[in-house]
Amino acid sequence: MKRCSGGIGFMVLAVLCLLVWCAPFAQAGFVYDEAVDGDLPHPNSAFMIPFGAPNPNTIRFTVDLSSDGWILQVDPGESLKSFTLTTFTPSDPAYTATFHMYDGPSQSDRVLGTAYASFGNGLLGIDFMEHFGIATLGPGQYLFNFWHDNSPDPTTEFDINITGVSPVETATWGTIKRLYR
């Protein structure tokens, strides 16, 4: 009886290598939760949060010092598609807040969009990029600045949609077949 252990062993090794290579891209999105990960600073001291493809990416925060800021980096091959408000409390139309998005990591960079809003349930599900009239953004750093104009301190959650090219999208069937040869 003939054994083909060399061919089968190589095929198993090739599949395992492909799985290991794709594993980082198959992860779930990133969640930044102030209650777990620490308080977001004033925009003057904002730090980068490691959002990226794949999705969903979520940020949850309570604006407790009247202003919170963070920097989002979009890496080469990725695009920022949307920034959608999913939770806001208190749900009160008399409650007002302001949100800025900058084309760079500081408040001295060009403002891409500003939203002045009363936060009843009317803004839930709104993509702030669409609201600002901002097209998909490519690689770069973007500062987000959120502050409230009256109390109590709001609790807010946004879903951030960053897309990128996955290795499966860039690989051709011919490339995959060559791994088996």
C-alpha positions in Angstrom: 0.0 0.0 0.0 1.4 3.4 -1.0 1.3 6.3 1.4 1.0 9.9 0.4 1.9 11.4 3.7 4.3 14.0 2.2 1.6 15.5 0.0 -1.1 15.4 2.6 1.3 16.8 5.2 2.2 19.7 3.0 -1.5 20.4 2.3 -2.3 20.5 6.0 0.7 22.7 6.6 -0.4 25.1 3.8 -3.9 25.3 5.2 -2.7 26.0 8.7 -0.3 28.7 7.4 -3.2 30.3 5.6 -5.4 30.2 8.7 -2.7 31.7 10.8 -2.1 34.4 8.2 -5.8 35.3 8.1 -6.4 35.1 11.8 -5.5 38.7 12.7 -8.0 39.9 10.0 -10.8 37.6 11.3 -10.9 39.2 14.7 -13.9 41.1 16.0 -13.9 44.9 16.1 -12.6 47.0 19.0 -14.6 48.4 21.9 -13.4 51.3 23.9 -15.5 51.7 27.1 -14.6 54.4 29.5 -16.0 52.4 32.4 -13.4 49.7 31.7 -10.6 51.3 29.7 -10.2 54.7 31.4 -11.5 58.2 31.1 -11.2 60.0 27.8 -9.2 63.3 28.2 -9.9 66.8 27.2 -9.3 67.1 23.4 -6.0 69.0 24.1 -4.6 65.7 25.5 -6.4 63.3 23.3 -4.8 59.9 22.6 -5.2 57.5 19.7 -7.7 54.7 20.1 -6.9 51.5 18.1 -10.0 51.2 16.0 -9.7 49.6 12.6 -11.1 47.0 10.2 -12.9 44.6 10.8 -16.0 46.0 12.5 -17.9 46.7 14.6 -15.9 49.3 16.4 -17.6 51.0 19.4 -16.8 53.8 21.7 -18.8 54.4 24.9 -18.2 57.4 27.1 -19.7 59.8 29.7 -18.7 63.4 29.2 -17.9 64.3 32.8 -15.6 67.2 32.5 -17.7 69.1 29.9 -15.4 67.9 27.0 -13.9 64.5 25.8 -11.6 63.9 22.9 -9.9 61.0 21.1 -7.9 60.5 18.0 -8.9 57.9 15.4 -6.2 56.7 13.0 -7.2 55.2 9.7 -4.3 53.0 8.4 -3.2 52.6 4.8 -5.7 50.3 3.0 -8.5 51.3 5.3 -11.4 53.9 5.1 -13.6 55.5 7.7 -17.1 55.0 6.3 -19.4 56.1 9.1 -19.7 57.3 12.7 -23.2 56.5 13.9 -24.8 57.6 17.2 -26.3 54.4 18.8 -27.0 55.6 22.4 -27.4 58.9 24.1 -28.8 59.5 27.7 -30.5 61.5 29.0 -33.0 61.5 26.1 -34.2 65.1 26.5 -34.8 67.5 23.7 -33.7 70.4 26.0 -30.3 68.8 26.4 -27.7 70.3 24.0 -24.2 69.2 23.0 -21.6 70.0 20.4 -19.5 67.7 18.4 -16.5 68.5 16.2 -14.4 66.3 13.9 -11.0 67.6 12.8 -8.8 66.7 9.8 -5.8 65.9 11.9 -4.8 65.1 15.5 -5.3 68.5 17.1 -7.8 71.3 17.5 -5.7 73.6 15.3 -6.4 71.3 12.3 -9.2 72.1 9.8 -12.7 71.3 11.1 -14.4 68.7 8.9 -17.7 69.0 10.6 -19.6 70.5 13.5 -22.9 69.3 15.0 -24.9 71.4 17.4 -27.8 69.3 18.6 -30.6 68.8 21.0 -30.5 65.2 22.1 -33.9 63.7 22.1 -34.2 60.4 20.3 -34.1 62.2 17.0 -30.3 61.7 16.5 -30.2 58.0 17.3 -29.0 56.0 14.3 -27.7 59.2 12.6 -24.3 58.8 10.8 -22.5 62.0 11.8 -20.3 61.8 8.8 -23.3 61.9 6.5 -24.8 64.6 8.8 -21.6 66.6 8.3 -21.6 66.0 4.6 -18.2 64.2 4.8 -17.3 61.6 2.2 -15.5 58.4 3.1 -12.1 59.3 4.7 -8.9 57.6 3.8 -5.6 57.1 5.8 -4.8 59.8 8.3 -5.5 60.9 11.9 -8.8 62.5 12.9 -9.6 64.2 16.2 -13.1 63.9 17.7 -14.2 66.4 20.2 -17.5 66.1 22.1 -18.8 68.5 24.8 -22.1 69.2 26.5 -23.5 72.6 27.0 -25.6 71.8 30.1 -25.8 69.0 32.7 -26.3 66.2 33.7 -23.3 64.5 32.1 -24.4 62.5 29.0 -23.6 58.9 28.3 -22.9 58.3 24.6 -22.1 55.4 22.3 -21.0 55.5 18.7 -20.4 52.7 16.2 -17.4 53.4 14.0 -17.3 51.7 10.6 -13.8 51.3 9.2 -13.4 49.1 6.2 -10.2 47.6 4.8 -9.0 45.2 2.2 -9.0 41.7 3.8 -6.4 39.1 2.6 -9.2 37.0 1.1 -10.3 40.0 -1.1 -6.7 40.5 -2.3 -5.8 36.9 -2.8 -6.7 35.3 -6.1 -7.8 31.7 -6.6 -4.6 31.1 -8.5 -2.5 32.3 -5.5 -4.4 30.0 -3.1 -4.0 27.0 -5.5 -0.2 27.6 -5.7 -0.1 27.1 -1.9 -1.2 23.5 -2.5 1.4 22.7 -5.1 
